[in-house]
Amino acid sequence: MARAHVWVRQASLGLLAAALVTYPVAEPPHAALPAGQQYSAAPVLRAVTPGVVNIATRSLETFANPLLRDPAFREFYGVPDRALRRETRSAGSGVIVDARSGYVLTNDHVIKGADLVEVTTKDNRRFPAELVGRDPDTDIAVLRIKADRLTAVPFGDSDRVEVGDFVLAIGNPFGIGQTATSGIVSAVGRTGLGIEGYEDFIQTDASINPGNSGGALVNLKGELIGINTAILSRTGGNVGIGFAVPINMARSVMEQIIAHGKVERGRIGIIAQDLTPDLAEVLGMSGEGAVVSAVEPGSPAARSDLRQGDIVTALGGVPIKSSAQLRNAIGLKRAGTEVDVTYKRKGSGPAKTVTVMIEPAHGNTVRSRGFTP
């Protein structure tokens, strides 16, 4: 593996040398800058960092040592006849997304179990935070603070993010204070990691460490494209594989939480799986989509005439490339709404579109080889 890597590197250097010999050498990009200036992310960070906050939490835990429940033991050693508790503190990050209302987006695991949540802005003002609502399935929570002179980070469009885009990660790693790191988008649509119930992660090599959770992932326009959530590491430190919840998903969750206090997930009553090459050959179909493996009798899908073997290619006009994407798209829609489902059926000609009513989801809908959206 290492030898192949070296070979690719040497080949690319050889191509570069050939290019320099064959074609005129272009002026370096910085030559066009006015004297005394340089390429820098500082302007973006100046605009964005006031909207990224530090989050401190405090929780009280009751000791669970069985000996402390024994009255004789407590009397002999003079242990007070009351519950023994210890205080636990932790730190994370958050992003102001509505300056007027004081809404702050963060990760659910940052504030989970906290008895007190405190938000500190970049200008060192501290405010107690109210928990508006939380959604463990996407690891998103919404806080609200009462403050003036707040700066919000503008929303971007995570559906337009591409591998190779330059990004900046801003947060409070290890509780040392606000820190910015840079990198690129390494992958999009990461699923199956087992981190959350609904996964569609943006992967980045921008350094993300403990304490960065809930912080901002922004593009070079200063737009919020993700909420930093997790890292893949054997040591607990950054190894260049970090994950962020796409802001379109986080925003959808936030809007439901603000409007209803919780996320009311929906379903249409199908089990679906990815359209693999082998499955496509069996079905005699081609392209991308999610295969309907089963339809629950009496469900909205059954009433809409969706059948086993159909391939869902779009939902609400948005192309569907995998079963996980379909699950996320349906699960994040509120129960009681309608959605257009585009599908292909073997031997039935062009794709068809039907309107399906979303009904409330019940219990755990994940299946080993598919899912029930």
MARTOR-79990 format. One record per residue (C-alpha): chain; x, y, z; residue number from 1. Coordinates in nm, 4 decimals. Each point is the difference from the previous one (the first is absolute). Layout:
<recs>
(rec A (X Y Z) NUM);
...
</recs>
This chain:
<recs>
(rec A (0.0000 0.0000 0.0000) 1);
(rec A (0.2815 0.2400 0.0899) 2);
(rec A (0.1895 -0.0790 -0.3212) 3);
(rec A (-0.3079 0.0769 -0.2083) 4);
(rec A (-0.0377 0.3327 0.1790) 5);
(rec A (0.3625 0.0937 -0.0740) 6);
(rec A (-0.0446 -0.0989 -0.3623) 7);
(rec A (-0.3016 0.2273 -0.0423) 8);
(rec A (0.1889 0.2860 0.1579) 9);
(rec A (0.3008 -0.0451 -0.2229) 10);
(rec A (-0.2190 -0.0251 -0.3072) 11);
(rec A (-0.1737 0.3232 0.0838) 12);
(rec A (0.3358 0.1741 0.0486) 13);
(rec A (0.1136 -0.1281 -0.3389) 14);
(rec A (-0.3101 0.1405 -0.1655) 15);
(rec A (0.0588 0.3337 0.1676) 16);
(rec A (0.3584 0.0121 -0.1281) 17);
(rec A (-0.1158 -0.0796 -0.3537) 18);
(rec A (-0.2574 0.2747 0.0198) 19);
(rec A (0.2577 0.2560 0.1057) 20);
(rec A (0.2211 -0.0875 -0.2955) 21);
(rec A (-0.2751 -0.0074 -0.2595) 22);
(rec A (-0.2099 0.3022 0.1000) 23);
(rec A (0.0748 0.3526 0.1236) 24);
(rec A (0.0173 0.0262 0.3779) 25);
(rec A (-0.2937 0.1896 0.1463) 26);
(rec A (0.0502 0.2672 0.2629) 27);
(rec A (-0.0706 -0.1236 0.3540) 28);
(rec A (-0.3455 0.1000 0.1284) 29);
(rec A (0.1328 0.2351 0.2662) 30);
(rec A (0.1711 0.2118 -0.2629) 31);
(rec A (-0.3359 0.1620 -0.0787) 32);
(rec A (-0.0534 0.1171 0.3592) 33);
(rec A (0.0715 0.3616 0.0971) 34);
(rec A (0.3273 0.0580 0.1793) 35);
(rec A (-0.0106 -0.0976 0.3662) 36);
(rec A (-0.3000 -0.2338 -0.0327) 37);
(rec A (-0.0149 -0.3772 0.0082) 38);
(rec A (-0.2539 -0.2763 -0.0390) 39);
(rec A (-0.1637 -0.0609 0.3360) 40);
(rec A (-0.3146 -0.1381 0.1604) 41);
(rec A (0.0100 0.2802 0.2552) 42);
(rec A (-0.2819 0.2056 -0.1595) 43);
(rec A (-0.2324 -0.3005 0.0096) 44);
(rec A (0.0906 -0.0821 0.3592) 45);
(rec A (-0.0454 0.3613 0.1100) 46);
(rec A (-0.3558 -0.0148 -0.1309) 47);
(rec A (-0.0867 -0.3481 0.1259) 48);
(rec A (0.1709 -0.0543 0.3359) 49);
(rec A (-0.2253 0.2422 0.1965) 50);
(rec A (-0.2829 -0.2434 -0.0807) 51);
(rec A (0.1765 -0.3036 0.1476) 52);
(rec A (-0.0368 -0.0418 0.3760) 53);
(rec A (0.1439 -0.2105 0.2783) 54);
(rec A (-0.2453 -0.2161 0.1938) 55);
(rec A (0.0657 -0.1044 0.3599) 56);
(rec A (-0.2242 -0.2531 0.1713) 57);
(rec A (-0.0382 -0.1143 0.3580) 58);
(rec A (-0.1753 -0.3116 0.1219) 59);
(rec A (-0.0453 -0.1656 0.3386) 60);
(rec A (0.0438 -0.3759 0.0176) 61);
(rec A (-0.1100 -0.2260 0.2851) 62);
(rec A (0.2519 -0.2531 0.1284) 63);
(rec A (-0.1040 -0.3557 -0.0797) 64);
(rec A (0.2315 -0.1946 0.2359) 65);
(rec A (-0.2169 -0.2796 0.1528) 66);
(rec A (0.1744 0.0351 0.3410) 67);
(rec A (-0.1410 0.3491 0.0348) 68);
(rec A (-0.3510 -0.1448 -0.0116) 69);
(rec A (0.0674 -0.2123 0.3123) 70);
(rec A (-0.1313 0.1887 0.3095) 71);
(rec A (0.2432 -0.1848 0.2343) 72);
(rec A (0.2982 0.0938 -0.2190) 73);
(rec A (-0.1108 0.3605 -0.0145) 74);
(rec A (-0.0491 0.0180 0.3780) 75);
(rec A (0.3326 -0.1684 0.0835) 76);
(rec A (0.2045 0.2282 -0.2252) 77);
(rec A (-0.2031 0.3080 0.0683) 78);
(rec A (-0.1178 0.0426 -0.3571) 79);
(rec A (-0.2777 0.2632 -0.0165) 80);
(rec A (-0.3461 -0.1459 -0.0381) 81);
(rec A (-0.0653 0.1658 -0.3340) 82);
(rec A (0.0820 -0.0615 -0.3623) 83);
(rec A (0.3637 0.0633 -0.0817) 84);
(rec A (0.0600 0.1994 -0.3139) 85);
(rec A (0.2931 0.1258 -0.1977) 86);
(rec A (0.0159 0.2800 -0.2499) 87);
(rec A (0.1139 -0.0642 -0.3577) 88);
(rec A (0.0983 0.2770 -0.2394) 89);
(rec A (0.0630 -0.0175 -0.3729) 90);
(rec A (0.0602 0.2356 -0.2882) 91);
(rec A (-0.1063 0.0138 -0.3627) 92);
(rec A (-0.0913 0.2422 -0.2739) 93);
(rec A (-0.3050 0.1507 -0.1664) 94);
(rec A (-0.1018 0.2258 -0.2870) 95);
(rec A (-0.2303 0.3012 0.0152) 96);
(rec A (-0.2399 -0.0344 -0.2925) 97);
(rec A (-0.2620 0.2622 0.0939) 98);
(rec A (0.1359 0.3164 0.1613) 99);
(rec A (-0.3404 0.1563 0.0602) 100);
(rec A (-0.1558 -0.2994 0.1770) 101);
(rec A (0.3254 -0.1244 0.1528) 102);
(rec A (-0.0149 -0.3519 -0.1420) 103);
(rec A (0.3176 -0.2083 0.0263) 104);
(rec A (0.0606 -0.3314 -0.1774) 105);
(rec A (0.2176 -0.2629 0.1655) 106);
(rec A (0.0302 -0.3774 0.0386) 107);
(rec A (-0.2392 -0.1904 0.2199) 108);
(rec A (0.2878 -0.1848 0.1653) 109);
(rec A (0.1507 0.3324 0.1082) 110);
(rec A (-0.2986 0.0880 0.2219) 111);
(rec A (-0.1413 -0.3470 0.0732) 112);
(rec A (-0.0731 -0.0459 0.3711) 113);
(rec A (0.1109 0.3523 0.0887) 114);
(rec A (-0.1657 0.1784 0.2907) 115);
(rec A (0.1481 0.3337 -0.1003) 116);
(rec A (0.1121 0.1247 -0.3416) 117);
(rec A (0.1974 0.3218 -0.0409) 118);
(rec A (0.0946 0.1671 -0.3285) 119);
(rec A (0.3039 0.2259 -0.0337) 120);
(rec A (0.0314 0.2224 -0.3048) 121);
(rec A (0.3258 0.1000 -0.1642) 122);
(rec A (-0.0055 0.3354 0.1812) 123);
(rec A (-0.0073 -0.1905 0.3323) 124);
(rec A (-0.3622 0.0631 0.0922) 125);
(rec A (-0.1655 -0.2880 0.1842) 126);
(rec A (-0.3659 -0.0917 -0.0166) 127);
(rec A (-0.2093 -0.2804 0.1485) 128);
(rec A (-0.1515 -0.2057 -0.2810) 129);
(rec A (-0.3494 -0.1427 -0.0278) 130);
(rec A (-0.0395 -0.3378 -0.1677) 131);
(rec A (-0.2597 0.0438 -0.2744) 132);
(rec A (0.0166 -0.3641 -0.1078) 133);
(rec A (0.2250 -0.2854 -0.0986) 134);
(rec A (0.0098 -0.2819 -0.2532) 135);
(rec A (0.2308 -0.2893 0.0937) 136);
(rec A (-0.0531 -0.1713 -0.3371) 137);
(rec A (0.1880 0.2775 -0.1813) 138);
(rec A (0.2003 0.1157 0.3048) 139);
(rec A (-0.1397 0.3515 -0.0365) 140);
(rec A (-0.1211 0.2275 0.2809) 141);
(rec A (-0.1347 0.3533 -0.0019) 142);
(rec A (0.0753 0.2481 0.2788) 143);
(rec A (-0.1229 0.3541 0.0526) 144);
(rec A (0.1714 0.2864 0.1751) 145);
(rec A (-0.1335 0.3440 0.0853) 146);
(rec A (0.2602 0.2464 -0.1205) 147);
(rec A (0.0471 0.2955 -0.2264) 148);
(rec A (0.2814 0.0771 -0.2439) 149);
(rec A (0.0221 -0.3588 -0.1200) 150);
(rec A (0.1490 -0.1042 -0.3337) 151);
(rec A (-0.1532 -0.2899 -0.1932) 152);
(rec A (0.1848 -0.2209 -0.2467) 153);
(rec A (-0.1950 -0.0034 -0.3304) 154);
(rec A (-0.1294 -0.3315 -0.1282) 155);
(rec A (0.1602 -0.1587 -0.3039) 156);
(rec A (-0.1373 -0.2829 -0.2149) 157);
(rec A (0.1578 -0.3315 0.0970) 158);
(rec A (-0.1564 -0.1686 -0.3022) 159);
(rec A (0.2389 0.2005 -0.2178) 160);
(rec A (0.3121 -0.1043 0.1928) 161);
(rec A (0.2518 -0.1939 -0.2090) 162);
(rec A (0.3070 -0.2066 0.0787) 163);
(rec A (0.2982 0.2325 -0.0190) 164);
(rec A (-0.1769 0.3122 0.1279) 165);
(rec A (0.2141 0.1933 0.2476) 166);
(rec A (-0.1545 0.0233 0.3460) 167);
(rec A (0.0730 0.1484 0.3420) 168);
(rec A (-0.0892 -0.1654 0.3306) 169);
(rec A (-0.0556 0.2282 0.2985) 170);
(rec A (-0.0554 -0.1101 0.3568) 171);
(rec A (0.1375 -0.0403 0.3509) 172);
(rec A (0.2346 -0.3022 -0.0059) 173);
(rec A (0.0983 -0.1392 0.3415) 174);
(rec A (-0.1587 0.3092 0.1567) 175);
(rec A (0.3015 0.2182 -0.0820) 176);
(rec A (-0.2033 0.2676 -0.1786) 177);
(rec A (-0.1216 0.0774 -0.3471) 178);
(rec A (0.2166 -0.1583 -0.2682) 179);
(rec A (-0.0180 -0.0107 -0.3799) 180);
(rec A (0.1405 -0.2767 -0.2193) 181);
(rec A (-0.0101 -0.0498 -0.3753) 182);
(rec A (-0.0289 -0.2854 -0.2473) 183);
(rec A (-0.2111 -0.1306 -0.2828) 184);
(rec A (-0.3164 -0.2045 -0.0346) 185);
(rec A (0.1293 -0.3574 -0.0167) 186);
(rec A (-0.3333 -0.1686 -0.0723) 187);
(rec A (-0.3731 0.0651 0.0095) 188);
(rec A (-0.2953 -0.2206 0.0843) 189);
(rec A (0.1883 -0.2165 0.2491) 190);
(rec A (-0.2377 -0.2540 0.1565) 191);
(rec A (0.0142 -0.3299 0.1848) 192);
(rec A (0.2452 0.1245 0.2638) 193);
(rec A (-0.2281 -0.0803 0.2903) 194);
(rec A (0.0459 0.3439 0.1547) 195);
(rec A (-0.3592 0.1174 -0.0346) 196);
(rec A (-0.3365 -0.1326 -0.1061) 197);
(rec A (-0.0163 0.2218 -0.3073) 198);
(rec A (0.3375 0.0409 -0.1703) 199);
(rec A (0.0983 0.2027 -0.3036) 200);
(rec A (0.3315 0.1402 0.1177) 201);
(rec A (0.2361 0.2429 -0.1660) 202);
(rec A (0.3497 -0.1396 0.0545) 203);
(rec A (0.2910 0.2419 0.0317) 204);
(rec A (0.3695 -0.0032 0.0815) 205);
(rec A (-0.0227 0.3343 0.1810) 206);
(rec A (0.1195 -0.0723 0.3545) 207);
(rec A (-0.2910 -0.0839 0.2306) 208);
(rec A (0.0737 -0.0949 0.3590) 209);
(rec A (-0.1977 -0.0591 0.3211) 210);
(rec A (-0.1753 0.3276 0.0811) 211);
(rec A (-0.0534 0.0856 -0.3660) 212);
(rec A (-0.3341 -0.1804 0.0119) 213);
(rec A (-0.2842 0.2342 -0.0888) 214);
(rec A (0.2326 0.2477 -0.1700) 215);
(rec A (-0.0174 0.1399 -0.3503) 216);
(rec A (0.1225 -0.1399 -0.3286) 217);
(rec A (-0.0040 0.2881 -0.2481) 218);
(rec A (0.0990 0.0503 -0.3612) 219);
(rec A (0.2228 0.2802 -0.1252) 220);
(rec A (-0.3056 0.2207 -0.0470) 221);
(rec A (-0.0533 -0.0120 0.3744) 222);
(rec A (-0.3146 -0.2099 -0.0341) 223);
(rec A (-0.0914 -0.2700 0.2501) 224);
(rec A (-0.0040 -0.3378 -0.1769) 225);
(rec A (0.0256 -0.2390 0.2945) 226);
(rec A (0.0023 -0.0545 0.3762) 227);
(rec A (0.3204 -0.1773 0.1069) 228);
(rec A (-0.0984 -0.3186 0.1788) 229);
(rec A (0.2521 -0.2847 0.0159) 230);
(rec A (0.3445 -0.1266 -0.0907) 231);
(rec A (0.1323 -0.3405 -0.0939) 232);
(rec A (0.3016 -0.0646 0.2191) 233);
(rec A (0.1640 -0.2784 0.2017) 234);
(rec A (0.1665 0.2469 0.2335) 235);
(rec A (-0.2755 0.2566 0.0525) 236);
(rec A (0.1958 0.2674 -0.1851) 237);
(rec A (-0.0346 0.1280 -0.3531) 238);
(rec A (0.1308 -0.2235 -0.2803) 239);
(rec A (-0.1555 0.1905 -0.2878) 240);
(rec A (-0.3344 -0.1807 -0.0098) 241);
(rec A (-0.2741 0.2194 0.1413) 242);
(rec A (-0.3739 0.0057 -0.0602) 243);
(rec A (-0.2591 0.2758 -0.0042) 244);
(rec A (-0.3783 -0.0126 -0.0179) 245);
(rec A (-0.1007 0.1752 -0.3264) 246);
(rec A (-0.1637 0.3318 0.0765) 247);
(rec A (-0.3035 -0.0780 -0.2154) 248);
(rec A (-0.0746 -0.2967 0.2272) 249);
(rec A (0.0761 0.1970 0.3165) 250);
(rec A (-0.2135 0.2916 -0.1175) 251);
(rec A (-0.2967 -0.2270 -0.0747) 252);
(rec A (0.0277 -0.1483 0.3483) 253);
(rec A (0.0366 0.3453 0.1567) 254);
(rec A (-0.3103 0.1348 -0.1745) 255);
(rec A (-0.2091 -0.2902 0.1302) 256);
(rec A (0.1371 0.0406 0.3515) 257);
(rec A (-0.0732 0.3727 0.0038) 258);
(rec A (-0.3497 -0.0482 -0.1418) 259);
(rec A (-0.1062 -0.3103 0.1928) 260);
(rec A (0.2529 -0.0562 0.2770) 261);
(rec A (0.1061 -0.3309 -0.1524) 262);
(rec A (0.0581 -0.1774 -0.3293) 263);
(rec A (-0.3054 -0.1864 -0.1249) 264);
(rec A (0.1553 -0.2538 -0.2343) 265);
(rec A (-0.1978 -0.1514 -0.2812) 266);
(rec A (-0.0194 -0.3240 -0.1938) 267);
(rec A (-0.1790 -0.1343 -0.3054) 268);
(rec A (0.0193 -0.3726 0.0834) 269);
(rec A (0.2655 -0.1577 -0.2179) 270);
(rec A (0.3192 -0.1962 0.0532) 271);
(rec A (0.2698 0.1087 -0.2445) 272);
(rec A (0.3565 -0.0891 -0.0875) 273);
(rec A (0.2726 0.1252 -0.2315) 274);
(rec A (-0.0152 -0.0767 -0.3698) 275);
(rec A (0.3175 -0.2061 -0.0304) 276);
(rec A (0.1355 -0.1145 -0.3405) 277);
(rec A (-0.1099 -0.3584 0.0737) 278);
(rec A (-0.3477 0.1104 0.0996) 279);
(rec A (-0.0269 0.2256 -0.3049) 280);
(rec A (0.0856 -0.2973 -0.2205) 281);
(rec A (-0.2641 -0.2166 0.1653) 282);
(rec A (-0.2631 0.2722 -0.0361) 283);
(rec A (0.1066 0.0849 -0.3514) 284);
(rec A (0.0334 0.3672 0.0956) 285);
(rec A (0.2776 0.2553 -0.0118) 286);
(rec A (0.0878 0.3333 0.1542) 287);
(rec A (-0.0054 0.1091 0.3633) 288);
(rec A (-0.2641 -0.0191 0.2689) 289);
(rec A (-0.1381 -0.2000 0.2904) 290);
(rec A (-0.1760 -0.3316 -0.0549) 291);
(rec A (-0.3304 -0.0624 0.1772) 292);
(rec A (0.0516 -0.3391 0.1679) 293);
(rec A (-0.3400 -0.0115 0.1692) 294);
(rec A (-0.3137 0.2097 0.0414) 295);
(rec A (-0.1927 -0.0051 0.3257) 296);
(rec A (-0.3696 -0.0800 -0.0589) 297);
(rec A (-0.2302 0.2936 0.0639) 298);
(rec A (0.2891 0.2482 0.0109) 299);
(rec A (0.0142 0.3249 -0.1983) 300);
(rec A (0.2342 -0.1704 -0.2462) 301);
(rec A (-0.2483 -0.2840 -0.0563) 302);
(rec A (-0.2809 0.2479 -0.0546) 303);
(rec A (0.2127 0.1828 -0.2568) 304);
(rec A (0.0555 -0.3218 -0.2041) 305);
(rec A (0.3738 -0.0305 0.0724) 306);
(rec A (0.1027 -0.3651 -0.0336) 307);
(rec A (0.2853 -0.2302 0.0888) 308);
(rec A (0.2746 0.0299 -0.2622) 309);
(rec A (-0.0716 0.3642 -0.0828) 310);
(rec A (0.3057 0.2262 -0.0064) 311);
(rec A (-0.0452 0.3400 0.1635) 312);
(rec A (0.2052 0.2493 -0.2002) 313);
(rec A (-0.1134 0.3328 0.1477) 314);
(rec A (-0.1835 0.1414 0.2988) 315);
(rec A (-0.1552 0.3428 -0.0307) 316);
(rec A (0.1960 0.0501 -0.3213) 317);
(rec A (0.3352 -0.0699 0.1696) 318);
(rec A (0.1896 -0.2975 -0.1540) 319);
(rec A (0.0364 -0.3030 0.2281) 320);
(rec A (0.3261 -0.1933 -0.0272) 321);
(rec A (-0.0166 -0.2338 0.3001) 322);
(rec A (-0.2331 -0.1510 0.2554) 323);
(rec A (0.1629 0.2047 0.2787) 324);
(rec A (-0.0700 0.3216 -0.1888) 325);
(rec A (-0.3632 -0.1039 -0.0456) 326);
(rec A (-0.0293 -0.0850 0.3679) 327);
(rec A (0.1408 0.3368 0.1021) 328);
(rec A (-0.2201 0.1910 -0.2428) 329);
(rec A (-0.3209 -0.1660 0.1186) 330);
(rec A (0.0948 -0.0121 0.3678) 331);
(rec A (0.0681 0.3735 0.0119) 332);
(rec A (-0.3374 0.0910 -0.1483) 333);
(rec A (-0.2715 0.0795 0.2475) 334);
(rec A (-0.2884 -0.2400 0.0395) 335);
(rec A (-0.3138 0.1208 -0.1732) 336);
(rec A (0.1735 0.1496 -0.3021) 337);
(rec A (-0.0084 -0.1318 -0.3549) 338);
(rec A (0.2964 -0.0836 -0.2210) 339);
(rec A (0.0407 -0.0938 -0.3654) 340);
(rec A (0.1718 -0.3366 -0.0491) 341);
(rec A (0.1487 -0.0723 -0.3423) 342);
(rec A (0.0630 -0.3649 -0.0800) 343);
(rec A (0.0749 -0.2434 -0.2805) 344);
(rec A (-0.1671 -0.3370 -0.0431) 345);
(rec A (0.1256 -0.2828 -0.2156) 346);
(rec A (-0.1936 -0.0229 -0.3236) 347);
(rec A (-0.2108 0.3096 0.0693) 348);
(rec A (0.1809 0.2515 -0.2203) 349);
(rec A (0.1115 0.3471 0.1199) 350);
(rec A (0.0257 0.0974 0.3658) 351);
(rec A (-0.3225 0.0875 0.1800) 352);
(rec A (-0.0709 0.2401 0.2849) 353);
(rec A (-0.2570 -0.0503 0.2756) 354);
(rec A (-0.0901 0.2191 0.2960) 355);
(rec A (0.0344 -0.1744 0.3363) 356);
(rec A (-0.1174 0.1183 0.3407) 357);
(rec A (0.2625 -0.0140 0.2761) 358);
(rec A (-0.1293 -0.1685 0.3159) 359);
(rec A (0.1602 0.0017 0.3472) 360);
(rec A (0.2928 -0.2365 0.0471) 361);
(rec A (-0.0236 -0.2517 0.2827) 362);
(rec A (0.2914 -0.1562 0.1857) 363);
(rec A (0.3323 -0.1045 -0.1484) 364);
(rec A (-0.0262 -0.0132 -0.3781) 365);
(rec A (0.3499 -0.1239 -0.0798) 366);
(rec A (0.0355 -0.3422 -0.1577) 367);
(rec A (0.3149 -0.2043 -0.0520) 368);
(rec A (-0.0138 0.0008 -0.3783) 369);
(rec A (-0.2244 0.2951 -0.0532) 370);
(rec A (-0.2263 0.2356 0.1866) 371);
(rec A (-0.3621 0.0923 0.0438) 372);
(rec A (-0.0652 0.3581 -0.1056) 373);
</recs>
